[in-house]
């Protein structure tokens, strides 16, 4: 007999019914009247019926209790197994968090060392210098998630939804897959008549920015966006350095137009024009 709530209810109903039959045999109406005196008045045959009925109920209830005990043991074992599994999962999560924290701490330590190693020798490492190094890292991390768009047409009364739609189309035009969703889109700089201000696009992560930049050259095949240029979010110092590289690259193109020149990792690179279609846009 497998224990269940339905079987327990059925047994309760059966027990109540049997007691009603016993009370009827003993000529009593309730449990309080079922006394020794009432039983002494009965003949042998009614007493035998009452005893058999009670023995049958005891056997059935005993079996039900045994089944309940087995069910409880199974549930206890399952509960213990679940608790062990939860502990193992939590331990795994804790280990993962600890490894992540160790990795991040190591990365931050390396960055701080890198940013403070450039300090003039003899100057002690202070709390302010560490804060400055950390601030620099935070800014670099934030900029790594930003994409700059140059040459995107700007109307006189441009609405936010129009700019968002244009950015979405530009991202599609790079043939990147999946097309990243922009977290925030806005123009920077002061508005001037006849000029298109740059657009800053904040993406979810740096890898999405890299994927878009790697495919930015595909915009040259677009009739609508062939004059649109994509680039990373640079600091003022990086912008000056990049402008200098662009100027040098233009001079190199004038001297040798048989090669395709592009900027990668802050260096001027070149390749045969036959392979230029495979080269990423300068960034």
C-alpha positions in Angstrom: 0.0 0.0 0.0 1.5 3.3 -1.1 0.8 6.1 1.2 -1.0 9.2 -0.1 -3.3 11.9 1.2 -6.2 10.3 -0.7 -5.6 6.9 1.0 -5.4 8.7 4.4 -8.7 10.4 3.8 -10.2 7.1 2.6 -9.1 5.3 5.7 -10.5 8.1 7.9 -13.8 7.7 6.1 -13.7 3.9 6.4 -12.9 4.1 10.2 -15.7 6.4 10.9 -18.1 4.1 9.0 -17.0 1.0 10.8 -17.4 2.7 14.2 -20.9 3.7 13.3 -21.6 0.0 12.5 -20.0 -1.1 15.9 -22.1 1.5 17.8 -25.2 0.1 16.1 -24.3 -3.5 17.1 -23.7 -2.4 20.7 -26.9 -0.4 20.7 -25.2 2.9 21.5 -25.2 6.2 19.7 -21.7 7.6 20.3 -18.3 6.8 21.7 -19.1 8.0 25.2 -21.9 5.4 25.4 -19.6 2.6 24.3 -18.7 1.4 27.8 -18.0 -1.9 29.5 -21.6 -2.0 30.7 -22.9 -1.7 27.2 -20.6 -4.5 26.0 -21.6 -6.8 28.9 -25.2 -6.7 27.7 -24.3 -8.2 24.4 -24.4 -11.8 23.3 -21.4 -13.7 22.0 -22.2 -13.2 18.3 -22.4 -9.4 18.4 -19.1 -9.3 20.4 -17.4 -11.4 17.7 -18.5 -9.0 15.0 -17.2 -6.0 16.9 -13.8 -7.7 17.6 -13.4 -8.7 14.0 -14.3 -5.2 12.8 -11.8 -3.6 15.2 -9.0 -6.1 14.2 -9.6 -5.3 10.5 -9.3 -1.6 11.2 -6.1 -2.0 13.2 -4.5 -4.1 10.4 -5.4 -1.5 7.8 -4.2 1.4 9.9 -1.0 -0.4 10.7 -0.3 -1.0 7.0 -1.1 2.7 6.3 1.3 3.8 9.0 4.1 1.6 7.7 3.5 3.0 4.2 3.6 6.5 5.7 6.9 5.7 7.4 8.5 4.5 4.1 7.2 7.6 2.4 8.7 9.8 5.1 12.1 8.0 4.8 12.1 8.5 1.0 11.2 12.2 1.4 14.0 12.6 4.0 16.5 11.0 1.6 15.4 13.1 -1.3 15.5 16.2 0.9 19.0 15.4 2.0 20.1 14.8 -1.6 18.5 18.1 -2.6 20.3 19.9 0.2 23.7 18.3 -0.8 23.0 19.4 -4.4 22.2 22.9 -3.3 25.3 23.0 -1.2 27.5 21.8 -4.1 25.9 24.4 -6.5 26.4 27.2 -4.0 30.0 26.0 -3.4 30.6 26.0 -7.1 29.1 29.5 -7.4 31.2 30.7 -4.5 34.4 29.2 -6.1 33.4 30.9 -9.4 33.0 34.2 -7.7 36.3 33.8 -5.8 38.1 33.0 -9.1 36.4 36.0 -10.7 37.4 38.3 -7.8 41.0 37.0 -7.9 41.1 37.5 -11.7 39.7 41.0 -11.5 41.9 41.9 -8.6 44.9 40.7 -10.6 43.8 42.7 -13.6 43.3 45.8 -11.5 46.6 45.3 -9.8 48.4 44.9 -13.2 46.6 48.0 -14.5 47.5 50.0 -11.4 51.1 48.9 -11.8 51.1 49.8 -15.4 49.7 53.3 -14.8 51.9 54.0 -11.8 55.1 52.6 -13.4 55.2 55.6 -15.6 55.7 57.9 -12.6 59.0 59.6 -12.3 61.5 57.6 -10.3 61.9 58.6 -6.7 58.4 59.7 -6.2 56.5 57.6 -3.7 53.3 55.8 -4.6 50.5 57.7 -2.9 46.8 57.1 -2.4 46.0 59.9 -4.9 48.2 58.3 -7.6 46.4 55.0 -7.1 43.0 56.7 -7.3 44.1 58.4 -10.5 45.2 55.0 -11.9 41.9 53.4 -11.1 40.0 56.4 -12.5 41.9 56.1 -15.7 41.0 52.4 -16.0 37.4 53.2 -15.3 37.4 55.8 -18.1 39.1 53.4 -20.5 36.6 50.7 -19.7 33.7 53.0 -20.3 35.1 54.3 -23.6 35.8 50.8 -24.9 32.0 50.3 -25.0 31.4 53.4 -27.0 31.3 53.7 -30.8 31.7 57.0 -32.6 29.9 57.8 -35.9 31.1 60.6 -38.1 29.2 62.0 -41.2 25.7 60.9 -40.1 23.3 63.4 -41.6 21.8 65.8 -39.0 18.6 67.7 -39.8 17.7 71.1 -38.4 15.1 69.7 -36.0 16.3 66.1 -35.5 14.2 64.1 -33.1 15.7 61.4 -30.9 13.8 58.6 -32.6 15.2 59.8 -36.0 18.7 59.6 -34.7 18.2 56.2 -33.1 16.7 54.9 -36.4 19.6 56.2 -38.4 22.1 54.6 -36.0 20.3 51.3 -36.3 20.4 51.4 -40.1 24.2 52.3 -40.0 24.9 49.3 -37.7 22.9 47.1 -40.1 24.9 48.5 -43.0 28.1 47.0 -41.5 26.6 43.5 -41.9 27.5 42.7 -38.4 25.5 39.8 -36.9 23.8 40.0 -34.6 23.1 43.7 -34.9 23.9 45.1 -31.5 21.3 47.1 -29.6 22.4 50.6 -28.6 22.1 51.4 -24.9 22.2 55.1 -25.6 22.6 57.4 -28.6 23.4 61.1 -28.7 25.3 63.7 -30.6 28.2 65.5 -29.0 29.5 69.1 -29.5 27.8 72.4 -30.3 25.3 72.4 -33.2 26.5 74.4 -36.2 24.6 75.1 -39.4 25.6 72.9 -42.3 27.7 70.5 -40.1 26.9 67.0 -38.9 27.9 66.6 -35.2 29.5 63.2 -34.3 27.3 60.6 -32.7 28.3 58.6 -29.7 26.7 55.2 -29.4 27.0 53.3 -26.1 26.9 49.5 -26.7 26.6 46.7 -24.1 30.3 45.6 -24.3 33.6 46.3 -25.9 33.4 43.1 -28.0 30.4 44.5 -29.8 32.3 47.7 -30.6 35.2 45.6 -32.0 32.8 43.5 -34.2 31.2 46.7 -35.7 34.6 48.3 -36.4 35.9 45.2 -38.0 33.0 45.4 -40.5 32.8 49.1 -40.9 34.3 49.0 -44.4 31.1 47.5 -45.7 29.5 50.9 -45.3 31.6 52.0 -48.4 29.3 49.8 -50.5 26.2 51.6 -49.3 24.8 54.4 -51.4 23.3 56.0 -48.2 26.2 55.6 -45.8 29.3 55.5 -48.0 30.4 58.9 -46.4 29.8 57.6 -42.9 32.9 56.8 -40.8 33.1 54.7 -37.7 35.7 54.9 -35.0 36.4 54.2 -31.3 35.8 56.7 -28.5 39.2 58.3 -28.2 40.6 60.7 -25.6 41.8 64.2 -26.7 45.4 62.9 -26.6 44.4 59.9 -28.7 42.5 62.1 -31.1 45.6 64.3 -31.7 47.8 61.2 -32.1 45.3 59.7 -34.6 45.0 63.0 -36.6 48.8 62.9 -36.9 48.7 59.4 -38.2 46.0 60.2 -40.7 48.1 63.2 -41.9 51.1 60.9 -42.3 49.0 58.3 -44.0 47.7 60.8 -46.6 51.3 61.7 -47.4 52.2 58.1 -47.9 49.2 57.6 -50.2 50.3 60.5 -52.4 53.8 59.0 -52.7 52.5 55.5 -53.4 48.9 55.1 -54.6 49.4 51.4 -55.5 48.9 50.2 -52.0 46.1 50.4 -49.6 47.0 52.2 -46.3 45.1 51.9 -43.1 45.6 52.5 -39.4 45.5 49.6 -37.0 46.6 49.5 -33.3 47.8 53.1 -33.6 50.1 52.2 -36.5 50.0 52.8 -40.2 49.8 49.5 -42.1 49.7 48.8 -45.8 48.5 46.0 -48.1 48.1 45.4 -51.8 44.9 46.9 -53.2 43.8 43.5 -54.4 43.5 42.5 -50.8 42.0 45.8 -49.6 38.5 44.4 -49.6 39.6 42.1 -46.8 41.1 44.9 -44.7 39.2 46.5 -41.8 38.4 50.2 -41.8 41.1 52.3 -40.2 40.3 52.8 -36.5 
